[in-house]
Amino acid sequence: MEATLTKEYKQISLPELQTELKNGYRNSGKTYFELAVDMGIRSTTTIQNLLTSEKQIVSDEMLTKFINLLGLNAFVKWQDGERKYYIKN
């Protein structure tokens, strides 16, 4: 799996992932409120935190839901006690 992972996906930093998320947000044409409703959450603060926090303060589950909602081909993986972010090449 790891060899395939490195060929198809590249590791990126959280700020790089957030740039991709921001682009997906802009392309969606939706408001923070509409995205929150689509995710089944009550607070737009979660959406704001997904896009702007210097470190990840939302759960991996919420981040993954947001990635999927925006149609990004990315994921979060825990390795050696830290989060690593990957996006399809």
DRENTOR-806425 format. One record per atom (N, C-alpha, C, O): residue in three letters; atom name; x, y, z. Coordinates in steps of 0.02 Angstrom, whole numbers. Example, Ala and Ser with C-alpha at 12.3 -4.5 7.8 and 13.67 -1.06 7.14 Angstrom:
BEGIN
+-----+------+--------+--------+--------+
: res : atom :     px :     py :     pz :
+-----+------+--------+--------+--------+
: ALA :    N :    660 :   -284 :    390 :
: ALA :   CA :    615 :   -225 :    390 :
: ALA :    C :    660 :   -165 :    390 :
: ALA :    O :    712 :   -166 :    423 :
: SER :    N :    642 :   -112 :    354 :
: SER :   CA :    684 :    -53 :    357 :
: SER :    C :    645 :      2 :    394 :
: SER :    O :    670 :     57 :    402 :
+-----+------+--------+--------+--------+
This chain:
BEGIN
+-----+------+--------+--------+--------+
: res : atom :     px :     py :     pz :
+-----+------+--------+--------+--------+
: MET :    N :     41 :    -60 :      0 :
: MET :   CA :      0 :      0 :      0 :
: MET :    C :     43 :     63 :      0 :
: MET :    O :     28 :    110 :    -37 :
: GLU :    N :     95 :     65 :     40 :
: GLU :   CA :    136 :    125 :     45 :
: GLU :    C :    169 :    143 :    -22 :
: GLU :    O :    172 :    202 :    -39 :
: ALA :    N :    193 :     93 :    -60 :
: ALA :   CA :    223 :    108 :   -125 :
: ALA :    C :    172 :    138 :   -172 :
: ALA :    O :    187 :    187 :   -207 :
: THR :    N :    113 :    110 :   -175 :
: THR :   CA :     59 :    137 :   -216 :
: THR :    C :     40 :    206 :   -193 :
: THR :    O :     28 :    251 :   -234 :
: LEU :    N :     36 :    215 :   -128 :
: LEU :   CA :     18 :    279 :    -99 :
: LEU :    C :     65 :    334 :   -123 :
: LEU :    O :     42 :    388 :   -142 :
: THR :    N :    130 :    321 :   -123 :
: THR :   CA :    178 :    373 :   -141 :
: THR :    C :    177 :    388 :   -216 :
: THR :    O :    195 :    443 :   -236 :
: LYS :    N :    156 :    341 :   -257 :
: LYS :   CA :    153 :    354 :   -329 :
: LYS :    C :     91 :    393 :   -348 :
: LYS :    O :     93 :    437 :   -391 :
: GLU :    N :     35 :    378 :   -315 :
: GLU :   CA :    -28 :    410 :   -334 :
: GLU :    C :    -42 :    473 :   -294 :
: GLU :    O :    -79 :    517 :   -318 :
: TYR :    N :    -14 :    479 :   -235 :
: TYR :   CA :    -28 :    535 :   -192 :
: TYR :    C :     37 :    567 :   -170 :
: TYR :    O :     89 :    534 :   -165 :
: LYS :    N :     33 :    632 :   -156 :
: LYS :   CA :     92 :    666 :   -128 :
: LYS :    C :     73 :    693 :    -60 :
: LYS :    O :     16 :    714 :    -48 :
: GLN :    N :    121 :    691 :    -15 :
: GLN :   CA :    111 :    718 :     51 :
: GLN :    C :    114 :    794 :     47 :
: GLN :    O :    158 :    822 :     15 :
: ILE :    N :     67 :    827 :     81 :
: ILE :   CA :     65 :    900 :     83 :
: ILE :    C :     57 :    923 :    155 :
: ILE :    O :     40 :    883 :    199 :
: SER :    N :     69 :    985 :    167 :
: SER :   CA :     61 :   1014 :    234 :
: SER :    C :    -12 :   1034 :    244 :
: SER :    O :    -51 :   1038 :    196 :
: LEU :    N :    -31 :   1048 :    306 :
: LEU :   CA :    -98 :   1072 :    320 :
: LEU :    C :   -113 :   1137 :    283 :
: LEU :    O :   -167 :   1143 :    253 :
: PRO :    N :    -68 :   1186 :    282 :
: PRO :   CA :    -83 :   1247 :    244 :
: PRO :    C :    -94 :   1233 :    169 :
: PRO :    O :   -136 :   1265 :    138 :
: GLU :    N :    -58 :   1186 :    141 :
: GLU :   CA :    -68 :   1168 :     71 :
: GLU :    C :   -137 :   1136 :     61 :
: GLU :    O :   -172 :   1150 :     13 :
: LEU :    N :   -156 :   1092 :    108 :
: LEU :   CA :   -222 :   1062 :    105 :
: LEU :    C :   -276 :   1115 :    112 :
: LEU :    O :   -326 :   1113 :     76 :
: GLN :    N :   -265 :   1162 :    157 :
: GLN :   CA :   -314 :   1216 :    166 :
: GLN :    C :   -321 :   1258 :    102 :
: GLN :    O :   -376 :   1282 :     87 :
: THR :    N :   -267 :   1268 :     66 :
: THR :   CA :   -272 :   1303 :      2 :
: THR :    C :   -317 :   1266 :    -46 :
: THR :    O :   -358 :   1296 :    -80 :
: GLU :    N :   -309 :   1200 :    -49 :
: GLU :   CA :   -352 :   1158 :    -91 :
: GLU :    C :   -425 :   1161 :    -67 :
: GLU :    O :   -471 :   1164 :   -107 :
: LEU :    N :   -434 :   1160 :     -1 :
: LEU :   CA :   -502 :   1165 :     27 :
: LEU :    C :   -533 :   1233 :     11 :
: LEU :    O :   -592 :   1236 :     -6 :
: LYS :    N :   -494 :   1285 :     15 :
: LYS :   CA :   -520 :   1352 :     -1 :
: LYS :    C :   -540 :   1357 :    -74 :
: LYS :    O :   -591 :   1387 :    -91 :
: ASN :    N :   -500 :   1327 :   -118 :
: ASN :   CA :   -517 :   1326 :   -189 :
: ASN :    C :   -582 :   1288 :   -200 :
: ASN :    O :   -625 :   1309 :   -238 :
: GLY :    N :   -588 :   1230 :   -167 :
: GLY :   CA :   -649 :   1190 :   -172 :
: GLY :    C :   -709 :   1228 :   -145 :
: GLY :    O :   -764 :   1225 :   -174 :
: TYR :    N :   -700 :   1264 :    -91 :
: TYR :   CA :   -753 :   1305 :    -62 :
: TYR :    C :   -775 :   1359 :   -112 :
: TYR :    O :   -835 :   1367 :   -124 :
: ARG :    N :   -728 :   1394 :   -141 :
: ARG :   CA :   -745 :   1446 :   -189 :
: ARG :    C :   -781 :   1417 :   -250 :
: ARG :    O :   -830 :   1445 :   -275 :
: ASN :    N :   -756 :   1360 :   -274 :
: ASN :   CA :   -786 :   1328 :   -332 :
: ASN :    C :   -856 :   1301 :   -318 :
: ASN :    O :   -896 :   1293 :   -364 :
: SER :    N :   -869 :   1285 :   -255 :
: SER :   CA :   -935 :   1257 :   -238 :
: SER :    C :   -990 :   1309 :   -245 :
: SER :    O :  -1048 :   1292 :   -258 :
: GLY :    N :   -973 :   1373 :   -236 :
: GLY :   CA :  -1022 :   1426 :   -239 :
: GLY :    C :  -1069 :   1428 :   -179 :
: GLY :    O :  -1119 :   1463 :   -180 :
: LYS :    N :  -1053 :   1389 :   -128 :
: LYS :   CA :  -1095 :   1385 :    -69 :
: LYS :    C :  -1068 :   1429 :    -13 :
: LYS :    O :  -1009 :   1447 :    -11 :
: THR :    N :  -1113 :   1447 :     32 :
: THR :   CA :  -1094 :   1486 :     91 :
: THR :    C :  -1070 :   1438 :    145 :
: THR :    O :  -1080 :   1377 :    141 :
: TYR :    N :  -1039 :   1466 :    197 :
: TYR :   CA :  -1020 :   1426 :    255 :
: TYR :    C :  -1082 :   1391 :    283 :
: TYR :    O :  -1079 :   1332 :    302 :
: PHE :    N :  -1137 :   1427 :    286 :
: PHE :   CA :  -1199 :   1399 :    314 :
: PHE :    C :  -1222 :   1339 :    272 :
: PHE :    O :  -1240 :   1287 :    300 :
: GLU :    N :  -1222 :   1346 :    207 :
: GLU :   CA :  -1244 :   1291 :    163 :
: GLU :    C :  -1199 :   1230 :    170 :
: GLU :    O :  -1223 :   1173 :    171 :
: LEU :    N :  -1134 :   1242 :    176 :
: LEU :   CA :  -1087 :   1186 :    185 :
: LEU :    C :  -1098 :   1152 :    253 :
: LEU :    O :  -1095 :   1091 :    258 :
: ALA :    N :  -1110 :   1192 :    304 :
: ALA :   CA :  -1123 :   1163 :    371 :
: ALA :    C :  -1185 :   1119 :    368 :
: ALA :    O :  -1185 :   1064 :    396 :
: VAL :    N :  -1238 :   1143 :    336 :
: VAL :   CA :  -1299 :   1103 :    329 :
: VAL :    C :  -1284 :   1038 :    291 :
: VAL :    O :  -1306 :    984 :    312 :
: ASP :    N :  -1247 :   1043 :    237 :
: ASP :   CA :  -1229 :    984 :    198 :
: ASP :    C :  -1189 :    933 :    239 :
: ASP :    O :  -1194 :    873 :    227 :
: MET :    N :  -1150 :    958 :    287 :
: MET :   CA :  -1110 :    914 :    329 :
: MET :    C :  -1149 :    888 :    389 :
: MET :    O :  -1126 :    844 :    425 :
: GLY :    N :  -1208 :    916 :    400 :
: GLY :   CA :  -1248 :    895 :    457 :
: GLY :    C :  -1225 :    924 :    523 :
: GLY :    O :  -1235 :    894 :    576 :
: ILE :    N :  -1194 :    982 :    520 :
: ILE :   CA :  -1171 :   1015 :    582 :
: ILE :    C :  -1209 :   1081 :    591 :
: ILE :    O :  -1238 :   1107 :    543 :
: ARG :    N :  -1208 :   1107 :    652 :
: ARG :   CA :  -1247 :   1167 :    668 :
: ARG :    C :  -1206 :   1231 :    668 :
: ARG :    O :  -1235 :   1285 :    672 :
: SER :    N :  -1142 :   1226 :    663 :
: SER :   CA :  -1100 :   1285 :    671 :
: SER :    C :  -1058 :   1298 :    609 :
: SER :    O :  -1026 :   1253 :    582 :
: THR :    N :  -1059 :   1360 :    586 :
: THR :   CA :  -1015 :   1379 :    531 :
: THR :    C :   -943 :   1389 :    555 :
: THR :    O :   -897 :   1394 :    515 :
: THR :    N :   -933 :   1392 :    621 :
: THR :   CA :   -866 :   1398 :    648 :
: THR :    C :   -823 :   1339 :    628 :
: THR :    O :   -763 :   1346 :    617 :
: THR :    N :   -853 :   1280 :    625 :
: THR :   CA :   -815 :   1220 :    603 :
: THR :    C :   -789 :   1230 :    533 :
: THR :    O :   -731 :   1214 :    519 :
: ILE :    N :   -830 :   1257 :    488 :
: ILE :   CA :   -807 :   1269 :    420 :
: ILE :    C :   -750 :   1320 :    419 :
: ILE :    O :   -700 :   1310 :    385 :
: GLN :    N :   -757 :   1373 :    458 :
: GLN :   CA :   -704 :   1423 :    462 :
: GLN :    C :   -640 :   1392 :    489 :
: GLN :    O :   -586 :   1405 :    463 :
: ASN :    N :   -645 :   1350 :    540 :
: ASN :   CA :   -586 :   1318 :    568 :
: ASN :    C :   -553 :   1271 :    518 :
: ASN :    O :   -492 :   1265 :    517 :
: LEU :    N :   -593 :   1237 :    478 :
: LEU :   CA :   -565 :   1193 :    427 :
: LEU :    C :   -523 :   1231 :    377 :
: LEU :    O :   -473 :   1205 :    351 :
: LEU :    N :   -542 :   1292 :    363 :
: LEU :   CA :   -509 :   1331 :    311 :
: LEU :    C :   -454 :   1376 :    336 :
: LEU :    O :   -412 :   1398 :    296 :
: THR :    N :   -452 :   1392 :    401 :
: THR :   CA :   -405 :   1444 :    423 :
: THR :    C :   -361 :   1428 :    483 :
: THR :    O :   -314 :   1466 :    496 :
: SER :    N :   -373 :   1376 :    519 :
: SER :   CA :   -334 :   1363 :    580 :
: SER :    C :   -262 :   1347 :    563 :
: SER :    O :   -248 :   1313 :    514 :
: GLU :    N :   -217 :   1372 :    604 :
: GLU :   CA :   -146 :   1359 :    593 :
: GLU :    C :   -128 :   1286 :    608 :
: GLU :    O :    -81 :   1259 :    579 :
: LYS :    N :   -166 :   1255 :    652 :
: LYS :   CA :   -159 :   1183 :    663 :
: LYS :    C :   -228 :   1153 :    661 :
: LYS :    O :   -278 :   1187 :    669 :
: GLN :    N :   -231 :   1088 :    650 :
: GLN :   CA :   -295 :   1056 :    643 :
: GLN :    C :   -330 :   1052 :    711 :
: GLN :    O :   -307 :   1018 :    756 :
: ILE :    N :   -386 :   1087 :    717 :
: ILE :   CA :   -423 :   1087 :    780 :
: ILE :    C :   -491 :   1052 :    773 :
: ILE :    O :   -527 :   1044 :    822 :
: VAL :    N :   -508 :   1033 :    712 :
: VAL :   CA :   -569 :    993 :    702 :
: VAL :    C :   -549 :    920 :    697 :
: VAL :    O :   -491 :    904 :    685 :
: SER :    N :   -597 :    876 :    707 :
: SER :   CA :   -583 :    805 :    706 :
: SER :    C :   -564 :    782 :    635 :
: SER :    O :   -582 :    814 :    585 :
: ASP :    N :   -529 :    726 :    632 :
: ASP :   CA :   -514 :    696 :    567 :
: ASP :    C :   -578 :    679 :    530 :
: ASP :    O :   -582 :    683 :    469 :
: GLU :    N :   -629 :    659 :    568 :
: GLU :   CA :   -693 :    642 :    538 :
: GLU :    C :   -724 :    702 :    502 :
: GLU :    O :   -747 :    697 :    446 :
: MET :    N :   -724 :    760 :    535 :
: MET :   CA :   -751 :    821 :    505 :
: MET :    C :   -710 :    842 :    444 :
: MET :    O :   -737 :    863 :    393 :
: LEU :    N :   -644 :    838 :    451 :
: LEU :   CA :   -600 :    856 :    395 :
: LEU :    C :   -614 :    810 :    335 :
: LEU :    O :   -619 :    833 :    279 :
: THR :    N :   -621 :    746 :    348 :
: THR :   CA :   -634 :    698 :    294 :
: THR :    C :   -702 :    711 :    262 :
: THR :    O :   -709 :    708 :    201 :
: LYS :    N :   -752 :    726 :    303 :
: LYS :   CA :   -819 :    743 :    275 :
: LYS :    C :   -814 :    804 :    229 :
: LYS :    O :   -844 :    805 :    176 :
: PHE :    N :   -777 :    853 :    251 :
: PHE :   CA :   -770 :    915 :    212 :
: PHE :    C :   -732 :    901 :    146 :
: PHE :    O :   -752 :    925 :     93 :
: ILE :    N :   -679 :    862 :    150 :
: ILE :   CA :   -641 :    843 :     90 :
: ILE :    C :   -687 :    809 :     41 :
: ILE :    O :   -687 :    825 :    -18 :
: ASN :    N :   -727 :    761 :     65 :
: ASN :   CA :   -773 :    724 :     22 :
: ASN :    C :   -828 :    769 :     -6 :
: ASN :    O :   -846 :    763 :    -64 :
: LEU :    N :   -854 :    813 :     36 :
: LEU :   CA :   -907 :    859 :     15 :
: LEU :    C :   -884 :    902 :    -43 :
: LEU :    O :   -922 :    916 :    -90 :
: LEU :    N :   -821 :    924 :    -41 :
: LEU :   CA :   -793 :    966 :    -93 :
: LEU :    C :   -768 :    926 :   -153 :
: LEU :    O :   -750 :    955 :   -204 :
: GLY :    N :   -768 :    860 :   -147 :
: GLY :   CA :   -747 :    817 :   -203 :
: GLY :    C :   -671 :    814 :   -213 :
: GLY :    O :   -648 :    798 :   -268 :
: LEU :    N :   -633 :    829 :   -161 :
: LEU :   CA :   -561 :    825 :   -167 :
: LEU :    C :   -539 :    753 :   -159 :
: LEU :    O :   -570 :    714 :   -123 :
: ASN :    N :   -486 :    735 :   -192 :
: ASN :   CA :   -458 :    668 :   -187 :
: ASN :    C :   -398 :    673 :   -139 :
: ASN :    O :   -340 :    674 :   -160 :
: ALA :    N :   -414 :    677 :    -75 :
: ALA :   CA :   -364 :    687 :    -23 :
: ALA :    C :   -385 :    648 :     40 :
: ALA :    O :   -443 :    628 :     46 :
: PHE :    N :   -338 :    639 :     85 :
: PHE :   CA :   -354 :    605 :    148 :
: PHE :    C :   -303 :    622 :    201 :
: PHE :    O :   -250 :    649 :    188 :
: VAL :    N :   -321 :    603 :    263 :
: VAL :   CA :   -278 :    612 :    321 :
: VAL :    C :   -257 :    543 :    344 :
: VAL :    O :   -297 :    496 :    345 :
: LYS :    N :   -193 :    536 :    363 :
: LYS :   CA :   -168 :    472 :    388 :
: LYS :    C :   -126 :    485 :    451 :
: LYS :    O :    -85 :    531 :    452 :
: TRP :    N :   -137 :    445 :    501 :
: TRP :   CA :    -95 :    448 :    561 :
: TRP :    C :    -35 :    403 :    550 :
: TRP :    O :    -42 :    345 :    531 :
: GLN :    N :     25 :    431 :    561 :
: GLN :   CA :     86 :    391 :    554 :
: GLN :    C :    136 :    416 :    605 :
: GLN :    O :    151 :    476 :    610 :
: ASP :    N :    163 :    370 :    644 :
: ASP :   CA :    212 :    386 :    695 :
: ASP :    C :    187 :    441 :    743 :
: ASP :    O :    225 :    485 :    762 :
: GLY :    N :    124 :    437 :    760 :
: GLY :   CA :     95 :    484 :    808 :
: GLY :    C :     80 :    553 :    783 :
: GLY :    O :     68 :    599 :    823 :
: GLU :    N :     81 :    563 :    717 :
: GLU :   CA :     64 :    629 :    690 :
: GLU :    C :     22 :    622 :    627 :
: GLU :    O :     25 :    572 :    592 :
: ARG :    N :    -17 :    675 :    615 :
: ARG :   CA :    -59 :    676 :    555 :
: ARG :    C :    -17 :    692 :    494 :
: ARG :    O :     27 :    734 :    496 :
: LYS :    N :    -33 :    657 :    441 :
: LYS :   CA :     -2 :    672 :    377 :
: LYS :    C :    -59 :    680 :    327 :
: LYS :    O :   -108 :    643 :    329 :
: TYR :    N :    -51 :    727 :    282 :
: TYR :   CA :   -103 :    744 :    234 :
: TYR :    C :    -78 :    726 :    164 :
: TYR :    O :    -21 :    739 :    146 :
: TYR :    N :   -122 :    696 :    125 :
: TYR :   CA :   -105 :    674 :     58 :
: TYR :    C :   -158 :    697 :     10 :
: TYR :    O :   -217 :    702 :     26 :
: ILE :    N :   -135 :    711 :    -52 :
: ILE :   CA :   -180 :    729 :   -106 :
: ILE :    C :   -158 :    694 :   -170 :
: ILE :    O :    -98 :    682 :   -180 :
: LYS :    N :   -206 :    678 :   -211 :
: LYS :   CA :   -190 :    642 :   -273 :
: LYS :    C :   -149 :    686 :   -318 :
: LYS :    O :   -163 :    745 :   -326 :
: ASN :    N :    -98 :    656 :   -349 :
: ASN :   CA :    -55 :    693 :   -397 :
: ASN :    C :    -93 :    713 :   -458 :
: ASN :    O :    -65 :    743 :   -504 :
+-----+------+--------+--------+--------+
